[in-house]
Amino acid sequence: MAMAASEIEALIKAALPDAAVTIEDLAGDGDHYAATVVSDAFRGISRVRQHQLVFAALRGRMGGELHALALQTSAPE
């Protein structure tokens, strides 16, 4: 079962309301995405922890509805 880009964005924004989120469907199949997430919540924390916050926002959908997500995160400049 595929997942819509809008659903991914909504889940991330629910967890990180200030986030600027860009989602790209890499294969056109609704299963392989790239996401860029910029949030002040990432300020001062490691890249690994930033990614953990985004994956937690997806509420267990990684590996199920969402097969692959290439992720870039940062705090605003």
C-alpha positions in Angstrom: 0.0 0.0 0.0 1.5 3.3 -1.1 1.5 6.5 0.9 0.7 10.0 -0.4 3.3 12.8 -0.2 0.7 15.0 1.4 0.2 12.4 4.2 4.0 12.3 4.9 4.1 16.1 5.0 1.1 16.3 7.4 2.5 13.7 9.8 5.9 15.6 9.9 4.1 19.0 10.4 1.9 17.5 13.2 5.1 16.6 15.1 7.2 19.6 14.1 4.7 22.4 13.5 7.3 25.0 12.5 8.9 22.7 9.9 9.3 23.6 6.2 8.8 20.3 4.5 9.5 19.4 0.9 8.6 15.9 -0.4 9.6 14.4 -3.7 8.3 11.1 -5.1 11.5 9.6 -6.5 10.1 6.7 -8.4 6.5 7.8 -9.1 5.2 4.8 -7.2 4.2 6.5 -3.9 6.7 4.2 -2.1 10.1 5.9 -2.6 10.4 9.5 -1.4 13.0 12.1 -0.6 12.2 14.7 2.1 13.9 17.9 3.2 12.8 19.1 6.6 14.0 22.4 8.1 12.9 23.0 11.7 14.1 25.0 14.7 13.6 21.9 16.7 16.8 20.5 15.1 19.0 23.3 16.4 21.8 22.0 18.5 21.0 18.3 18.1 22.9 15.7 16.0 21.8 14.7 12.5 21.0 11.2 13.8 18.6 12.7 16.4 17.1 14.9 13.8 16.3 11.9 11.6 15.0 10.0 14.6 12.5 12.8 15.3 11.3 12.7 11.7 10.9 8.9 11.6 9.1 9.1 15.0 6.7 11.6 13.4 5.8 8.9 10.7 4.3 6.7 13.5 5.6 3.4 12.4 4.8 3.7 8.7 8.4 3.3 7.6 8.9 -0.2 6.2 5.2 -0.7 5.8 3.2 1.9 3.9 6.4 3.9 3.2 9.2 1.8 1.8 12.0 4.3 1.5 12.6 7.9 2.6 15.8 9.7 1.7 16.0 12.4 4.4 17.8 15.7 4.7 17.3 17.7 7.8 18.6 21.0 9.2 17.8 24.0 11.4 17.0 27.3 9.7 19.9 29.5 9.0 
